[in-house]
Amino acid sequence: MKVYLDENGSQQRKAEKHDAAFNLVGGSITTIGDETTYHTGQTPPTEEAIQAEMIRIDAEWTSQEYARNRQRDYPNKGDQLDMIYKDNLNSTTTHKDAVEAVKTKWPKDNSGPV
């Protein structure tokens, strides 16, 4: 996978042929430059299958953008545990409100920050 930052500073990645081929054959392969060696009697996938798998990998990555954004924006685990403890003592909803704010900002439909 090639990982890079886009113009907004968001982490992006692009599937490569090696990633797709590895997923398709389900075993050990070696890639040096453009040359891929398949081990243990694996049948090399077709170029069409590799291209389709690269598209699938990229689509899966894109579909999970909201989850990566939420993970970045949630309070750290220690802070969340502290909020839960204080909520139990004071009958407040600080933790619930903090989590809900992030979920509202980054909805599952990937529409971006609200």
C-alpha positions in Angstrom: 0.0 0.0 0.0 1.1 3.5 -0.8 0.2 5.9 2.0 0.2 9.6 1.6 -1.5 12.8 2.9 -4.0 14.6 0.7 -4.3 18.4 0.4 -6.5 18.4 3.6 -3.9 16.5 5.6 -6.0 13.3 5.6 -4.3 10.0 5.3 -4.9 8.3 2.0 -3.7 5.1 0.5 -3.6 3.4 -2.9 -3.7 -0.3 -3.4 -0.8 -1.8 -5.4 -0.6 -4.9 -7.6 1.2 -6.8 -4.9 -1.6 -6.2 -2.3 -4.2 -7.4 -4.8 -2.2 -10.4 -5.9 -1.5 -11.4 -2.3 -5.3 -11.2 -1.5 -6.2 -13.3 -4.5 -3.8 -16.1 -4.0 -4.0 -16.2 -0.3 -0.4 -17.0 0.4 3.2 -16.0 0.2 4.4 -14.1 -2.8 7.5 -12.0 -3.5 7.5 -8.8 -5.5 10.6 -7.1 -6.7 9.9 -4.2 -9.0 7.3 -5.3 -11.5 8.3 -9.0 -11.1 6.1 -11.2 -8.8 7.0 -14.7 -7.8 4.3 -17.0 -6.6 5.2 -19.7 -4.1 3.9 -23.2 -3.3 2.3 -23.9 -6.6 0.0 -20.9 -6.6 -1.8 -20.0 -9.8 -1.1 -16.3 -10.7 -4.3 -14.3 -11.0 -5.1 -12.6 -14.3 -4.4 -8.9 -14.8 -8.2 -8.3 -14.9 -8.6 -10.0 -11.5 -5.7 -8.0 -10.0 -7.2 -4.7 -11.3 -10.6 -5.6 -9.9 -9.1 -6.4 -6.5 -7.2 -3.1 -6.4 -10.5 -1.3 -7.0 -12.2 -3.3 -4.2 -9.3 -2.6 -1.8 -9.5 1.1 -2.5 -13.3 1.2 -2.2 -13.1 -0.6 1.2 -10.5 1.9 2.4 -12.7 4.8 1.3 -15.8 3.3 2.9 -14.1 3.3 6.3 -13.0 6.9 6.3 -15.6 7.9 8.9 -14.1 5.3 11.3 -10.6 6.6 10.9 -11.8 10.1 11.5 -13.8 9.1 14.5 -10.8 7.2 16.0 -8.7 10.4 15.6 -11.3 12.7 17.2 -12.4 10.5 20.1 -11.0 11.4 23.5 -8.2 9.1 24.5 -9.1 6.0 26.5 -7.9 7.4 29.8 -10.0 10.5 29.4 -13.0 8.5 28.4 -12.7 6.3 31.5 -12.4 9.4 33.7 -15.6 10.8 32.1 -17.4 7.5 32.8 -16.2 7.5 36.4 -17.3 11.1 36.9 -20.6 10.5 35.1 -21.4 7.7 37.6 -20.5 9.9 40.6 -22.4 13.0 39.4 -25.2 11.5 37.3 -24.0 13.4 34.2 -23.7 12.4 30.6 -20.2 13.9 29.8 -18.9 10.7 28.2 -22.0 10.0 26.2 -22.0 13.6 24.9 -18.4 13.5 23.9 -18.8 10.3 22.0 -22.0 11.5 20.4 -20.4 14.7 19.2 -17.7 12.8 17.3 -20.3 10.4 15.8 -22.4 13.4 14.7 -19.3 15.1 13.2 -18.3 12.0 11.3 -21.5 10.1 10.2 -21.2 6.6 8.7 -22.3 7.9 5.3 -18.9 9.6 4.9 -20.5 12.9 4.2 -17.7 14.7 6.0 -17.6 16.9 9.1 -20.9 18.5 10.1 
